[in-house]
Amino acid sequence: MPGTNTLAAEVTHISKHGFWLLVGDEELLIPFSEFPWFRQATVDQLCHVERPTAEHLYWPQLDIDLSVESIRHPERFPLVSAVSANAALQQDAPQVVRP
């Protein structure tokens, strides 16, 4: 019988600028300007987040995988996909371009 998964992640607040995610005892801001593929997600899609390992987050309804480190330090991860799972939903989202 498998053990209980003690790793958890929880969305604590959502605003027009982004959302806050409680990961263990750390609360992280995920700004839409840095992570634009979340901008058009529903509340249910944002809140359905899994934490398979201590440093890995997964949103199954959005098919988005992120490392916790990429949220803490997005400047260290300059490549951002310009492709959206649903381009129609991303029409109003600004393009993120990093040098």
PDB file as gemmi writes it, atoms N, CA and C in Angstrom:
CRYST1    1.000    1.000    1.000  90.00  90.00  90.00 P 1                      
ATOM      1  N   MET A   1       0.849  -1.171   0.000  1.00  0.00           N  
ATOM      2  CA  MET A   1       0.000   0.000   0.000  1.00  0.00           C  
ATOM      3  C   MET A   1       0.897   1.237   0.000  1.00  0.00           C  
ATOM      4  N   PRO A   2       0.698   2.144  -0.955  1.00  0.00           N  
ATOM      5  CA  PRO A   2       1.538   3.346  -1.009  1.00  0.00           C  
ATOM      6  C   PRO A   2       1.264   4.264   0.176  1.00  0.00           C  
ATOM      7  N   GLY A   3       2.296   5.030   0.531  1.00  0.00           N  
ATOM      8  CA  GLY A   3       2.162   5.991   1.619  1.00  0.00           C  
ATOM      9  C   GLY A   3       1.371   7.209   1.199  1.00  0.00           C  
ATOM     10  N   THR A   4       1.038   8.035   2.158  1.00  0.00           N  
ATOM     11  CA  THR A   4       0.309   9.263   1.916  1.00  0.00           C  
ATOM     12  C   THR A   4       1.247  10.318   1.361  1.00  0.00           C  
ATOM     13  N   ASN A   5       0.813  11.008   0.335  1.00  0.00           N  
ATOM     14  CA  ASN A   5       1.614  12.086  -0.249  1.00  0.00           C  
ATOM     15  C   ASN A   5       1.539  13.296   0.676  1.00  0.00           C  
ATOM     16  N   THR A   6       2.664  13.661   1.271  1.00  0.00           N  
ATOM     17  CA  THR A   6       2.686  14.800   2.181  1.00  0.00           C  
ATOM     18  C   THR A   6       3.059  16.091   1.474  1.00  0.00           C  
ATOM     19  N   LEU A   7       3.440  16.010   0.199  1.00  0.00           N  
ATOM     20  CA  LEU A   7       3.756  17.213  -0.562  1.00  0.00           C  
ATOM     21  C   LEU A   7       2.451  17.841  -1.020  1.00  0.00           C  
ATOM     22  N   ALA A   8       2.322  19.121  -0.829  1.00  0.00           N  
ATOM     23  CA  ALA A   8       1.102  19.800  -1.239  1.00  0.00           C  
ATOM     24  C   ALA A   8       1.439  21.185  -1.760  1.00  0.00           C  
ATOM     25  N   ALA A   9       0.593  21.653  -2.631  1.00  0.00           N  
ATOM     26  CA  ALA A   9       0.664  23.026  -3.124  1.00  0.00           C  
ATOM     27  C   ALA A   9      -0.770  23.534  -3.151  1.00  0.00           C  
ATOM     28  N   GLU A  10      -0.945  24.794  -2.758  1.00  0.00           N  
ATOM     29  CA  GLU A  10      -2.289  25.349  -2.661  1.00  0.00           C  
ATOM     30  C   GLU A  10      -2.296  26.794  -3.133  1.00  0.00           C  
ATOM     31  N   VAL A  11      -3.240  27.121  -4.008  1.00  0.00           N  
ATOM     32  CA  VAL A  11      -3.430  28.503  -4.430  1.00  0.00           C  
ATOM     33  C   VAL A  11      -4.117  29.236  -3.288  1.00  0.00           C  
ATOM     34  N   THR A  12      -3.508  30.347  -2.852  1.00  0.00           N  
ATOM     35  CA  THR A  12      -4.058  31.085  -1.714  1.00  0.00           C  
ATOM     36  C   THR A  12      -4.732  32.386  -2.113  1.00  0.00           C  
ATOM     37  N   HIS A  13      -4.403  32.918  -3.287  1.00  0.00           N  
ATOM     38  CA  HIS A  13      -4.985  34.186  -3.718  1.00  0.00           C  
ATOM     39  C   HIS A  13      -4.810  34.324  -5.232  1.00  0.00           C  
ATOM     40  N   ILE A  14      -5.801  34.904  -5.881  1.00  0.00           N  
ATOM     41  CA  ILE A  14      -5.735  35.168  -7.316  1.00  0.00           C  
ATOM     42  C   ILE A  14      -6.107  36.628  -7.537  1.00  0.00           C  
ATOM     43  N   SER A  15      -5.317  37.337  -8.344  1.00  0.00           N  
ATOM     44  CA  SER A  15      -5.633  38.714  -8.702  1.00  0.00           C  
ATOM     45  C   SER A  15      -5.460  38.873 -10.207  1.00  0.00           C  
ATOM     46  N   LYS A  16      -5.708  40.060 -10.709  1.00  0.00           N  
ATOM     47  CA  LYS A  16      -5.543  40.297 -12.141  1.00  0.00           C  
ATOM     48  C   LYS A  16      -4.071  40.302 -12.545  1.00  0.00           C  
ATOM     49  N   HIS A  17      -3.164  40.350 -11.571  1.00  0.00           N  
ATOM     50  CA  HIS A  17      -1.729  40.387 -11.842  1.00  0.00           C  
ATOM     51  C   HIS A  17      -1.059  39.020 -11.758  1.00  0.00           C  
ATOM     52  N   GLY A  18      -1.700  38.071 -11.099  1.00  0.00           N  
ATOM     53  CA  GLY A  18      -1.121  36.747 -10.929  1.00  0.00           C  
ATOM     54  C   GLY A  18      -1.795  36.001  -9.798  1.00  0.00           C  
ATOM     55  N   PHE A  19      -1.140  34.959  -9.338  1.00  0.00           N  
ATOM     56  CA  PHE A  19      -1.705  34.215  -8.207  1.00  0.00           C  
ATOM     57  C   PHE A  19      -0.586  33.767  -7.276  1.00  0.00           C  
ATOM     58  N   TRP A  20      -0.969  33.517  -6.026  1.00  0.00           N  
ATOM     59  CA  TRP A  20      -0.036  33.124  -4.988  1.00  0.00           C  
ATOM     60  C   TRP A  20      -0.239  31.650  -4.704  1.00  0.00           C  
ATOM     61  N   LEU A  21       0.878  30.966  -4.574  1.00  0.00           N  
ATOM     62  CA  LEU A  21       0.864  29.533  -4.375  1.00  0.00           C  
ATOM     63  C   LEU A  21       1.644  29.199  -3.108  1.00  0.00           C  
ATOM     64  N   LEU A  22       1.002  28.493  -2.189  1.00  0.00           N  
ATOM     65  CA  LEU A  22       1.658  28.046  -0.973  1.00  0.00           C  
ATOM     66  C   LEU A  22       2.292  26.686  -1.259  1.00  0.00           C  
ATOM     67  N   VAL A  23       3.620  26.651  -1.174  1.00  0.00           N  
ATOM     68  CA  VAL A  23       4.389  25.434  -1.433  1.00  0.00           C  
ATOM     69  C   VAL A  23       5.157  25.131  -0.148  1.00  0.00           C  
ATOM     70  N   GLY A  24       4.686  24.148   0.589  1.00  0.00           N  
ATOM     71  CA  GLY A  24       5.270  23.895   1.912  1.00  0.00           C  
ATOM     72  C   GLY A  24       4.987  25.083   2.804  1.00  0.00           C  
ATOM     73  N   ASP A  25       6.031  25.690   3.339  1.00  0.00           N  
ATOM     74  CA  ASP A  25       5.858  26.875   4.187  1.00  0.00           C  
ATOM     75  C   ASP A  25       6.250  28.164   3.458  1.00  0.00           C  
ATOM     76  N   GLU A  26       6.364  28.090   2.140  1.00  0.00           N  
ATOM     77  CA  GLU A  26       6.763  29.243   1.323  1.00  0.00           C  
ATOM     78  C   GLU A  26       5.616  29.655   0.401  1.00  0.00           C  
ATOM     79  N   GLU A  27       5.313  30.940   0.376  1.00  0.00           N  
ATOM     80  CA  GLU A  27       4.279  31.441  -0.528  1.00  0.00           C  
ATOM     81  C   GLU A  27       4.973  32.150  -1.693  1.00  0.00           C  
ATOM     82  N   LEU A  28       4.628  31.716  -2.906  1.00  0.00           N  
ATOM     83  CA  LEU A  28       5.268  32.226  -4.115  1.00  0.00           C  
ATOM     84  C   LEU A  28       4.257  32.948  -4.985  1.00  0.00           C  
ATOM     85  N   LEU A  29       4.656  34.087  -5.530  1.00  0.00           N  
ATOM     86  CA  LEU A  29       3.830  34.808  -6.490  1.00  0.00           C  
ATOM     87  C   LEU A  29       4.149  34.289  -7.881  1.00  0.00           C  
ATOM     88  N   ILE A  30       3.107  33.978  -8.635  1.00  0.00           N  
ATOM     89  CA  ILE A  30       3.258  33.583 -10.033  1.00  0.00           C  
ATOM     90  C   ILE A  30       2.601  34.683 -10.858  1.00  0.00           C  
ATOM     91  N   PRO A  31       3.398  35.677 -11.285  1.00  0.00           N  
ATOM     92  CA  PRO A  31       2.830  36.798 -12.044  1.00  0.00           C  
ATOM     93  C   PRO A  31       2.506  36.389 -13.482  1.00  0.00           C  
ATOM     94  N   PHE A  32       1.362  36.860 -13.968  1.00  0.00           N  
ATOM     95  CA  PHE A  32       0.970  36.552 -15.344  1.00  0.00           C  
ATOM     96  C   PHE A  32       1.951  37.145 -16.346  1.00  0.00           C  
ATOM     97  N   SER A  33       2.639  38.216 -15.978  1.00  0.00           N  
ATOM     98  CA  SER A  33       3.620  38.817 -16.891  1.00  0.00           C  
ATOM     99  C   SER A  33       4.794  37.870 -17.136  1.00  0.00           C  
ATOM    100  N   GLU A  34       5.145  37.051 -16.162  1.00  0.00           N  
ATOM    101  CA  GLU A  34       6.245  36.092 -16.304  1.00  0.00           C  
ATOM    102  C   GLU A  34       5.765  34.720 -16.757  1.00  0.00           C  
ATOM    103  N   PHE A  35       4.524  34.392 -16.460  1.00  0.00           N  
ATOM    104  CA  PHE A  35       3.949  33.084 -16.771  1.00  0.00           C  
ATOM    105  C   PHE A  35       2.601  33.284 -17.486  1.00  0.00           C  
ATOM    106  N   PRO A  36       2.635  33.788 -18.722  1.00  0.00           N  
ATOM    107  CA  PRO A  36       1.407  34.212 -19.412  1.00  0.00           C  
ATOM    108  C   PRO A  36       0.426  33.085 -19.733  1.00  0.00           C  
ATOM    109  N   TRP A  37       0.874  31.854 -19.784  1.00  0.00           N  
ATOM    110  CA  TRP A  37      -0.035  30.752 -20.118  1.00  0.00           C  
ATOM    111  C   TRP A  37      -1.066  30.506 -19.026  1.00  0.00           C  
ATOM    112  N   PHE A  38      -0.906  31.094 -17.845  1.00  0.00           N  
ATOM    113  CA  PHE A  38      -1.912  30.980 -16.789  1.00  0.00           C  
ATOM    114  C   PHE A  38      -2.979  32.077 -16.872  1.00  0.00           C  
ATOM    115  N   ARG A  39      -2.744  33.110 -17.661  1.00  0.00           N  
ATOM    116  CA  ARG A  39      -3.598  34.303 -17.672  1.00  0.00           C  
ATOM    117  C   ARG A  39      -5.075  33.989 -17.932  1.00  0.00           C  
ATOM    118  N   GLN A  40      -5.383  33.138 -18.863  1.00  0.00           N  
ATOM    119  CA  GLN A  40      -6.773  32.851 -19.217  1.00  0.00           C  
ATOM    120  C   GLN A  40      -7.321  31.582 -18.558  1.00  0.00           C  
ATOM    121  N   ALA A  41      -6.563  31.005 -17.640  1.00  0.00           N  
ATOM    122  CA  ALA A  41      -7.015  29.796 -16.947  1.00  0.00           C  
ATOM    123  C   ALA A  41      -8.168  30.117 -16.010  1.00  0.00           C  
ATOM    124  N   THR A  42      -9.032  29.148 -15.808  1.00  0.00           N  
ATOM    125  CA  THR A  42     -10.127  29.313 -14.859  1.00  0.00           C  
ATOM    126  C   THR A  42      -9.590  29.129 -13.437  1.00  0.00           C  
ATOM    127  N   VAL A  43     -10.383  29.535 -12.460  1.00  0.00           N  
ATOM    128  CA  VAL A  43     -10.001  29.345 -11.063  1.00  0.00           C  
ATOM    129  C   VAL A  43      -9.802  27.857 -10.789  1.00  0.00           C  
ATOM    130  N   ASP A  44     -10.694  27.030 -11.291  1.00  0.00           N  
ATOM    131  CA  ASP A  44     -10.580  25.590 -11.087  1.00  0.00           C  
ATOM    132  C   ASP A  44      -9.281  25.053 -11.683  1.00  0.00           C  
ATOM    133  N   GLN A  45      -8.917  25.517 -12.875  1.00  0.00           N  
ATOM    134  CA  GLN A  45      -7.679  25.067 -13.512  1.00  0.00           C  
ATOM    135  C   GLN A  45      -6.448  25.501 -12.722  1.00  0.00           C  
ATOM    136  N   LEU A  46      -6.457  26.736 -12.210  1.00  0.00           N  
ATOM    137  CA  LEU A  46      -5.328  27.217 -11.409  1.00  0.00           C  
ATOM    138  C   LEU A  46      -5.202  26.443 -10.095  1.00  0.00           C  
ATOM    139  N   CYS A  47      -6.339  26.175  -9.467  1.00  0.00           N  
ATOM    140  CA  CYS A  47      -6.324  25.547  -8.149  1.00  0.00           C  
ATOM    141  C   CYS A  47      -6.035  24.053  -8.195  1.00  0.00           C  
ATOM    142  N   HIS A  48      -6.203  23.446  -9.348  1.00  0.00           N  
ATOM    143  CA  HIS A  48      -5.909  22.013  -9.473  1.00  0.00           C  
ATOM    144  C   HIS A  48      -4.428  21.838  -9.807  1.00  0.00           C  
ATOM    145  N   VAL A  49      -3.604  21.975  -8.788  1.00  0.00           N  
ATOM    146  CA  VAL A  49      -2.154  21.871  -8.935  1.00  0.00           C  
ATOM    147  C   VAL A  49      -1.659  20.683  -8.118  1.00  0.00           C  
ATOM    148  N   GLU A  50      -0.755  19.945  -8.708  1.00  0.00           N  
ATOM    149  CA  GLU A  50      -0.160  18.794  -8.049  1.00  0.00           C  
ATOM    150  C   GLU A  50       1.324  19.071  -7.799  1.00  0.00           C  
ATOM    151  N   ARG A  51       1.852  18.432  -6.796  1.00  0.00           N  
ATOM    152  CA  ARG A  51       3.277  18.576  -6.458  1.00  0.00           C  
ATOM    153  C   ARG A  51       3.882  17.173  -6.361  1.00  0.00           C  
ATOM    154  N   PRO A  52       4.247  16.604  -7.515  1.00  0.00           N  
ATOM    155  CA  PRO A  52       4.759  15.235  -7.510  1.00  0.00           C  
ATOM    156  C   PRO A  52       6.067  15.068  -6.745  1.00  0.00           C  
ATOM    157  N   THR A  53       6.904  16.106  -6.747  1.00  0.00           N  
ATOM    158  CA  THR A  53       8.141  16.097  -5.963  1.00  0.00           C  
ATOM    159  C   THR A  53       8.277  17.465  -5.303  1.00  0.00           C  
ATOM    160  N   ALA A  54       9.237  17.589  -4.420  1.00  0.00           N  
ATOM    161  CA  ALA A  54       9.425  18.846  -3.684  1.00  0.00           C  
ATOM    162  C   ALA A  54       9.706  20.028  -4.607  1.00  0.00           C  
ATOM    163  N   GLU A  55      10.331  19.792  -5.755  1.00  0.00           N  
ATOM    164  CA  GLU A  55      10.712  20.880  -6.654  1.00  0.00           C  
ATOM    165  C   GLU A  55       9.963  20.872  -7.979  1.00  0.00           C  
ATOM    166  N   HIS A  56       8.842  20.171  -8.056  1.00  0.00           N  
ATOM    167  CA  HIS A  56       8.103  20.052  -9.316  1.00  0.00           C  
ATOM    168  C   HIS A  56       6.618  20.280  -9.083  1.00  0.00           C  
ATOM    169  N   LEU A  57       6.026  21.161  -9.899  1.00  0.00           N  
ATOM    170  CA  LEU A  57       4.593  21.434  -9.838  1.00  0.00           C  
ATOM    171  C   LEU A  57       3.968  21.085 -11.180  1.00  0.00           C  
ATOM    172  N   TYR A  58       2.715  20.621 -11.142  1.00  0.00           N  
ATOM    173  CA  TYR A  58       2.031  20.216 -12.366  1.00  0.00           C  
ATOM    174  C   TYR A  58       0.562  20.608 -12.286  1.00  0.00           C  
ATOM    175  N   TRP A  59       0.087  21.292 -13.333  1.00  0.00           N  
ATOM    176  CA  TRP A  59      -1.318  21.643 -13.494  1.00  0.00           C  
ATOM    177  C   TRP A  59      -1.879  20.730 -14.578  1.00  0.00           C  
ATOM    178  N   PRO A  60      -2.523  19.610 -14.216  1.00  0.00           N  
ATOM    179  CA  PRO A  60      -2.958  18.627 -15.209  1.00  0.00           C  
ATOM    180  C   PRO A  60      -4.001  19.143 -16.199  1.00  0.00           C  
ATOM    181  N   GLN A  61      -4.903  20.002 -15.756  1.00  0.00           N  
ATOM    182  CA  GLN A  61      -5.928  20.509 -16.674  1.00  0.00           C  
ATOM    183  C   GLN A  61      -5.342  21.456 -17.715  1.00  0.00           C  
ATOM    184  N   LEU A  62      -4.190  22.027 -17.423  1.00  0.00           N  
ATOM    185  CA  LEU A  62      -3.520  22.952 -18.344  1.00  0.00           C  
ATOM    186  C   LEU A  62      -2.305  22.317 -19.012  1.00  0.00           C  
ATOM    187  N   ASP A  63      -1.910  21.142 -18.547  1.00  0.00           N  
ATOM    188  CA  ASP A  63      -0.715  20.438 -19.011  1.00  0.00           C  
ATOM    189  C   ASP A  63       0.524  21.338 -18.904  1.00  0.00           C  
ATOM    190  N   ILE A  64       0.685  21.953 -17.723  1.00  0.00           N  
ATOM    191  CA  ILE A  64       1.816  22.836 -17.445  1.00  0.00           C  
ATOM    192  C   ILE A  64       2.646  22.231 -16.326  1.00  0.00           C  
ATOM    193  N   ASP A  65       3.944  22.097 -16.584  1.00  0.00           N  
ATOM    194  CA  ASP A  65       4.921  21.643 -15.596  1.00  0.00           C  
ATOM    195  C   ASP A  65       5.862  22.804 -15.303  1.00  0.00           C  
ATOM    196  N   LEU A  66       6.131  23.060 -14.034  1.00  0.00           N  
ATOM    197  CA  LEU A  66       7.099  24.085 -13.651  1.00  0.00           C  
ATOM    198  C   LEU A  66       7.952  23.577 -12.509  1.00  0.00           C  
ATOM    199  N   SER A  67       9.194  23.989 -12.521  1.00  0.00           N  
ATOM    200  CA  SER A  67      10.029  23.737 -11.347  1.00  0.00           C  
ATOM    201  C   SER A  67       9.778  24.880 -10.368  1.00  0.00           C  
ATOM    202  N   VAL A  68       9.855  24.585  -9.088  1.00  0.00           N  
ATOM    203  CA  VAL A  68       9.682  25.620  -8.071  1.00  0.00           C  
ATOM    204  C   VAL A  68      10.764  26.682  -8.251  1.00  0.00           C  
ATOM    205  N   GLU A  69      11.954  26.270  -8.633  1.00  0.00           N  
ATOM    206  CA  GLU A  69      13.065  27.206  -8.833  1.00  0.00           C  
ATOM    207  C   GLU A  69      12.753  28.213  -9.944  1.00  0.00           C  
ATOM    208  N   SER A  70      12.029  27.793 -10.977  1.00  0.00           N  
ATOM    209  CA  SER A  70      11.685  28.728 -12.065  1.00  0.00           C  
ATOM    210  C   SER A  70      10.693  29.788 -11.603  1.00  0.00           C  
ATOM    211  N   ILE A  71       9.915  29.490 -10.580  1.00  0.00           N  
ATOM    212  CA  ILE A  71       9.005  30.484 -10.009  1.00  0.00           C  
ATOM    213  C   ILE A  71       9.776  31.434  -9.102  1.00  0.00           C  
ATOM    214  N   ARG A  72      10.670  30.870  -8.314  1.00  0.00           N  
ATOM    215  CA  ARG A  72      11.489  31.702  -7.415  1.00  0.00           C  
ATOM    216  C   ARG A  72      12.387  32.663  -8.202  1.00  0.00           C  
ATOM    217  N   HIS A  73      12.951  32.180  -9.297  1.00  0.00           N  
ATOM    218  CA  HIS A  73      13.939  32.948 -10.061  1.00  0.00           C  
ATOM    219  C   HIS A  73      13.669  32.841 -11.561  1.00  0.00           C  
ATOM    220  N   PRO A  74      12.602  33.465 -12.063  1.00  0.00           N  
ATOM    221  CA  PRO A  74      12.290  33.339 -13.493  1.00  0.00           C  
ATOM    222  C   PRO A  74      13.393  33.892 -14.400  1.00  0.00           C  
ATOM    223  N   GLU A  75      14.196  34.822 -13.885  1.00  0.00           N  
ATOM    224  CA  GLU A  75      15.281  35.395 -14.696  1.00  0.00           C  
ATOM    225  C   GLU A  75      16.336  34.347 -15.047  1.00  0.00           C  
ATOM    226  N   ARG A  76      16.407  33.274 -14.304  1.00  0.00           N  
ATOM    227  CA  ARG A  76      17.357  32.193 -14.585  1.00  0.00           C  
ATOM    228  C   ARG A  76      16.850  31.240 -15.667  1.00  0.00           C  
ATOM    229  N   PHE A  77      15.600  31.420 -16.065  1.00  0.00           N  
ATOM    230  CA  PHE A  77      14.965  30.547 -17.050  1.00  0.00           C  
ATOM    231  C   PHE A  77      14.407  31.425 -18.173  1.00  0.00           C  
ATOM    232  N   PRO A  78      15.289  31.932 -19.047  1.00  0.00           N  
ATOM    233  CA  PRO A  78      14.877  32.945 -20.020  1.00  0.00           C  
ATOM    234  C   PRO A  78      14.016  32.444 -21.174  1.00  0.00           C  
ATOM    235  N   LEU A  79      13.951  31.159 -21.399  1.00  0.00           N  
ATOM    236  CA  LEU A  79      13.162  30.670 -22.525  1.00  0.00           C  
ATOM    237  C   LEU A  79      11.706  30.538 -22.110  1.00  0.00           C  
ATOM    238  N   VAL A  80      10.843  31.243 -22.825  1.00  0.00           N  
ATOM    239  CA  VAL A  80       9.410  31.193 -22.577  1.00  0.00           C  
ATOM    240  C   VAL A  80       8.733  30.798 -23.871  1.00  0.00           C  
ATOM    241  N   SER A  81       7.879  29.810 -23.802  1.00  0.00           N  
ATOM    242  CA  SER A  81       7.187  29.352 -24.994  1.00  0.00           C  
ATOM    243  C   SER A  81       6.241  30.423 -25.508  1.00  0.00           C  
ATOM    244  N   ALA A  82       6.255  30.640 -26.810  1.00  0.00           N  
ATOM    245  CA  ALA A  82       5.321  31.564 -27.441  1.00  0.00           C  
ATOM    246  C   ALA A  82       4.064  30.827 -27.874  1.00  0.00           C  
ATOM    247  N   VAL A  83       4.064  29.504 -27.733  1.00  0.00           N  
ATOM    248  CA  VAL A  83       2.946  28.672 -28.147  1.00  0.00           C  
ATOM    249  C   VAL A  83       2.030  28.449 -26.959  1.00  0.00           C  
ATOM    250  N   SER A  84       0.746  28.620 -27.185  1.00  0.00           N  
ATOM    251  CA  SER A  84      -0.248  28.394 -26.155  1.00  0.00           C  
ATOM    252  C   SER A  84      -0.999  27.111 -26.462  1.00  0.00           C  
ATOM    253  N   ALA A  85      -1.476  26.447 -25.432  1.00  0.00           N  
ATOM    254  CA  ALA A  85      -2.289  25.259 -25.632  1.00  0.00           C  
ATOM    255  C   ALA A  85      -3.564  25.621 -26.385  1.00  0.00           C  
ATOM    256  N   ASN A  86      -4.066  26.829 -26.174  1.00  0.00           N  
ATOM    257  CA  ASN A  86      -5.253  27.300 -26.868  1.00  0.00           C  
ATOM    258  C   ASN A  86      -5.004  28.753 -27.255  1.00  0.00           C  
ATOM    259  N   ALA A  87      -4.552  28.968 -28.467  1.00  0.00           N  
ATOM    260  CA  ALA A  87      -4.179  30.309 -28.919  1.00  0.00           C  
ATOM    261  C   ALA A  87      -5.349  31.291 -28.825  1.00  0.00           C  
ATOM    262  N   ALA A  88      -6.572  30.830 -28.995  1.00  0.00           N  
ATOM    263  CA  ALA A  88      -7.731  31.722 -28.919  1.00  0.00           C  
ATOM    264  C   ALA A  88      -7.867  32.334 -27.536  1.00  0.00           C  
ATOM    265  N   LEU A  89      -7.488  31.588 -26.504  1.00  0.00           N  
ATOM    266  CA  LEU A  89      -7.572  32.103 -25.139  1.00  0.00           C  
ATOM    267  C   LEU A  89      -6.475  33.109 -24.843  1.00  0.00           C  
ATOM    268  N   GLN A  90      -5.385  33.065 -25.586  1.00  0.00           N  
ATOM    269  CA  GLN A  90      -4.231  33.904 -25.312  1.00  0.00           C  
ATOM    270  C   GLN A  90      -4.169  35.157 -26.180  1.00  0.00           C  
ATOM    271  N   GLN A  91      -5.203  35.467 -26.943  1.00  0.00           N  
ATOM    272  CA  GLN A  91      -5.183  36.607 -27.852  1.00  0.00           C  
ATOM    273  C   GLN A  91      -4.862  37.913 -27.150  1.00  0.00           C  
ATOM    274  N   ASP A  92      -5.393  38.107 -25.948  1.00  0.00           N  
ATOM    275  CA  ASP A  92      -5.197  39.368 -25.239  1.00  0.00           C  
ATOM    276  C   ASP A  92      -3.940  39.387 -24.383  1.00  0.00           C  
ATOM    277  N   ALA A  93      -3.283  38.253 -24.250  1.00  0.00           N  
ATOM    278  CA  ALA A  93      -2.098  38.185 -23.405  1.00  0.00           C  
ATOM    279  C   ALA A  93      -0.900  38.801 -24.106  1.00  0.00           C  
ATOM    280  N   PRO A  94      -0.143  39.645 -23.413  1.00  0.00           N  
ATOM    281  CA  PRO A  94       1.049  40.225 -24.031  1.00  0.00           C  
ATOM    282  C   PRO A  94       2.117  39.169 -24.231  1.00  0.00           C  
ATOM    283  N   GLN A  95       2.898  39.318 -25.264  1.00  0.00           N  
ATOM    284  CA  GLN A  95       3.997  38.403 -25.529  1.00  0.00           C  
ATOM    285  C   GLN A  95       5.143  38.708 -24.579  1.00  0.00           C  
ATOM    286  N   VAL A  96       5.734  37.670 -24.018  1.00  0.00           N  
ATOM    287  CA  VAL A  96       6.868  37.852 -23.134  1.00  0.00           C  
ATOM    288  C   VAL A  96       8.120  37.563 -23.928  1.00  0.00           C  
ATOM    289  N   VAL A  97       8.994  38.552 -24.001  1.00  0.00           N  
ATOM    290  CA  VAL A  97      10.253  38.399 -24.705  1.00  0.00           C  
ATOM    291  C   VAL A  97      11.362  38.780 -23.750  1.00  0.00           C  
ATOM    292  N   ARG A  98      12.302  37.879 -23.577  1.00  0.00           N  
ATOM    293  CA  ARG A  98      13.418  38.145 -22.690  1.00  0.00           C  
ATOM    294  C   ARG A  98      14.701  38.143 -23.496  1.00  0.00           C  
ATOM    295  N   PRO A  99      15.628  39.013 -23.149  1.00  0.00           N  
ATOM    296  CA  PRO A  99      16.904  39.039 -23.879  1.00  0.00           C  
ATOM    297  C   PRO A  99      17.720  37.788 -23.633  1.00  0.00           C  
TER     298      PRO A  99                                                      
END                                                                             
